Every structure is written in C-alpha cells, then in structure tokens.
Amino acid sequence: MHTTTFPVTHSEAEWRKILTPEQFHIMREHGTEAPGSCALNHEKRAGTFVCAGCEQKLFASNGKFESGTGWPSFNDPIEGAVETSEDRNYGMRRVEVHCSRCGSHLGHVFPDGPPPTGLRYCINGVAMNFLADD
C-alpha cells in the first residue's frame, strides 16, 4: 500500500478482522463501492464523518454537498485528517485521498467542487462511519 508508517497500523490479518470484506477491499486494496450504494450518501444530519478503520474525524457534515455522482462528496476535510497522493491506476491521473491516521484509501479529490474551496472530495461511504451531533 503506502511506504509511509502511519500512527495506526495493523497487519493484513488484523485489518481483515476490523473491517468488513467490502471495507477491506475499498480501504486496503483501493477498491471503489458502486455509486449510490451507501446510505451515507443520503445522510443529512449534523455530525461528523469518521474513518471506519481508525475513527479519525474526517469531514464535518456542514461541508457535505450533493454532487450527483452517487458518492458522499465534501468540499473540505477536517484540518490534518486526510493526505493525498497521485493515483495513476486504470490509465487515469487522479488524486487519491487517504486517512492521515491509518493510511486507508477513502476516495479521490477533484477540482470541480463548489465554493469556497472548488474541491470535491468524492469519498466511498463504506470507508466512513457517521457520528451524529447530540
């Protein structure tokens, strides 16, 4: 996966125990969920989206928007929560987004989002959990 050592690390066997098979495929093998398949795409409550692998806070709900792509989309991560790297898989050049705490693949970021950032963090819903504000 990455050559970087992250604050949260596990062996492949440990990740397979922590994550569902679908989460493991997406988060550890750089897979992608089918568009429109995750309930988090429709989540509208106030709260925080966290990494399903390590519970790092990733995105605040007030930065979520409907992109029409079928994946949860955000215009700005919580400061320091994600890192990016170049992804040249499938003959494309994209910017991968991964959790800064455990290195798990979350999705990609594109320069076609709304103001104020102009970015669209297109994130696999299966890679996150949602914590509603009380």
PEZI-V280764 format. One record per residue. RES is the residue in one letter. PHI is phi in radians with two decimals (* if undefined). Layout:
# PEZI-V280764
RES&PHI, RES&PHI
This chain:
# PEZI-V280764
M&*, H&-1.79, T&-1.54, T&-1.28, T&-1.62, F&-1.75, P&-0.99, V&-1.92, T&-2.30, H&-2.55, S&-1.26, E&-1.03, A&-1.09, E&-1.15, W&-1.05, R&-1.14, K&-1.40, I&-1.35, L&-1.81, T&-1.23, P&-0.98, E&-1.15, Q&-1.08, F&-1.04, H&-1.04, I&-1.28, M&-1.41, R&-1.90, E&-2.02, H&1.10, G&-1.39, T&-2.44, E&-1.34, A&-1.13, P&-1.06, G&1.33, S&-1.60, C&-1.94, A&-1.07, L&-1.13, N&-1.08, H&-1.82, E&-1.19, K&-2.10, R&-1.26, A&-1.27, G&2.87, T&-2.33, F&-1.65, V&-2.10, C&-1.13, A&-1.23, G&-1.58, C&-2.45, E&1.21, Q&-1.10, K&-1.21, L&-1.90, F&-2.44, A&-1.46, S&-1.08, N&-1.27, G&-1.77, K&-1.55, F&-2.53, E&-1.51, S&-1.70, G&1.37, T&-1.58, G&1.72, W&-2.15, P&-1.00, S&-2.20, F&-2.36, N&-1.74, D&-2.87, P&-1.39, I&-1.13, E&-0.92, G&1.38, A&-1.38, V&-2.21, E&-2.23, T&-2.21, S&-2.64, E&-1.32, D&-2.10, R&-1.96, N&-1.25, Y&1.05, G&1.24, M&-2.04, R&-2.03, R&-2.30, V&-1.90, E&-1.37, V&-1.99, H&-2.36, C&-1.15, S&-1.28, R&-1.60, C&-2.13, G&1.38, S&-1.14, H&-1.16, L&-1.94, G&2.88, H&-2.43, V&-2.09, F&-2.23, P&-1.54, D&-2.21, G&-1.58, P&-1.39, P&-1.07, P&-1.56, T&-1.58, G&1.28, L&-1.88, R&-2.21, Y&-1.43, C&-1.66, I&-2.02, N&-1.14, G&-1.05, V&-1.12, A&-1.41, M&-2.26, N&-2.10, F&-2.00, L&-1.97, A&-1.26, D&-1.19, D&-1.42
